[in-house]
Amino acid sequence: MVQIIQGKDITLAQLIDEFGLQRADNAQFFSEWQHDLPELSDLEKQSLNEVKAEYLHLSRYQILEPVVKMVVLSPLLRLAGFYQPPFYIALEQQVEICSEDEGTIVRGSIDILVFKPPFWVLVVEAKRADYSLVPAIPQALAYMLADVSSEKPVFGFISNGNEFRFLKLIKAETSQYALSDLFALDSRDDIYTVVKVLKRLAGLIRNTSATLSTSS
């Protein structure tokens, strides 16, 4: 009998058992969030300071997922360049993945999908402000596994407005993933680092696209 699991209910244990996903032991597997990060201009820093101030003001009351997307995630993705070529944005993208024996199906919708045809670049999951990011990790990984491409890495970005974490997944015979450190908006300069990482990922994809265009 086929077991159908909603993406929001998937666990890491199920991804390991049903889909063979493994956490990478090599620290270099996900070095993109640590090295060669671009600098931010004073204007970009000013914009991020405004995002931080607006969020802290609004957080006096309960902040739901749509507010997290509008107030925090949208300006971060814009500053990182994900609203410009070669990227496109899709909201609430429906996805489905099946285990190798087709005994388990995971279904759900990605909050924000950044893609560069034909492959996915960034899976963004937003949670309400009072939610932990821990349950969002297997949910994002499940959606990242649904990417139709192989070999190219897929990145994830999860946030509840105040906390941020990046993920990287490479699909293979044994798919592997890794996580960045946890960043917090109310820490001094963490929001700057978050945008630097996003810019770094956007730059990597642009350079890859340019190289492929030149060689073809």
Secondary structure, 3 states (H helix, E strand, C coil): CCEEEEHHHCCHHHHHHHHCCEECCCHHHHCCCCCCCCCCCHHHHHHHHHHHHHHHHHCCCCCCHHHHHHHHHHHHHHHHCCCCCCCEEEEEEEEEEECCCCCEEEEEEEEEEEEECCEEEEEEEECCCCCCCCCHHHHHHHHHHCCCCCCCCEEEEEECCCEEEEEEEECCCCCEEEECCCEECCCCCHHHHHHHHHHHHHHHHHHHHHHHHHHC
